[in-house]
Amino acid sequence: MTTVTIEVSDIAATKQRMKAAFRGEPQGCFISFPSHEDLWATLSPGRWALLKAMTGAGSIGVRELARRVGRDVKGVHTDAQALVLCGVIDKTADGKLIFPYDAVHVDFIITAAAA
């Protein structure tokens, strides 16, 4: 089973993980956002529904994805394009969409705001 971790991570932590990966140390699969605001702006409730429907599903066409989430094709296409553009999902050579993970783990911490 391939699990992706969706996280909020600053650039320094991301660089550290990349350096470790280049040294051959396994890092797992990550989708990182620089802030909570960017995560929530990118992964709106409708887009979360797409990821949920695509997790473990293999490649899938936009129409089938729209049917699975109970939304109109145009809206699903718009959300899917946004996810492709930011690198969360991919397109196959035949134009289908793919989220190549069997599970999603979300990991971030919220701390007290500075006064």
Long-range contacts (C-beta under 8 A, 24 or more apart in sequence): 1-102, 1-103, 2-29, 2-100, 2-101, 2-102, 2-103, 3-28, 3-29, 3-101, 3-102, 3-103, 3-104, 3-105, 4-29, 4-30, 4-31, 4-101, 4-103, 4-104, 4-105, 5-29, 5-30, 5-31, 5-104, 5-105, 5-106, 5-107, 6-30, 6-31, 6-32, 6-33, 6-39, 6-43, 6-104, 6-105, 6-106, 6-107, 7-31, 7-32, 7-33, 7-106, 7-107, 7-108, 8-32, 8-33, 8-34, 8-35, 8-36, 8-39, 8-108, 8-109, 9-33, 9-34, 10-34, 29-101, 31-87, 31-88, 36-108, 36-110, 39-108, 42-82, 42-83, 42-86, 42-88, 43-88, 44-79, 46-71, 46-75, 46-79, 47-79, 47-82, 47-83, 47-88, 50-76, 50-79, 50-80, 50-83, 50-89, 51-83, 51-88, 51-89, 51-99, 51-104, 54-89, 54-97, 54-98, 54-99, 55-99, 55-101, 55-102, 55-103, 55-104, 56-101, 56-102, 56-103, 57-99, 58-98, 59-92, 59-94, 59-96, 59-97, 59-98, 60-96, 60-97, 60-98, 61-95, 61-96, 61-97, 62-97, 65-97
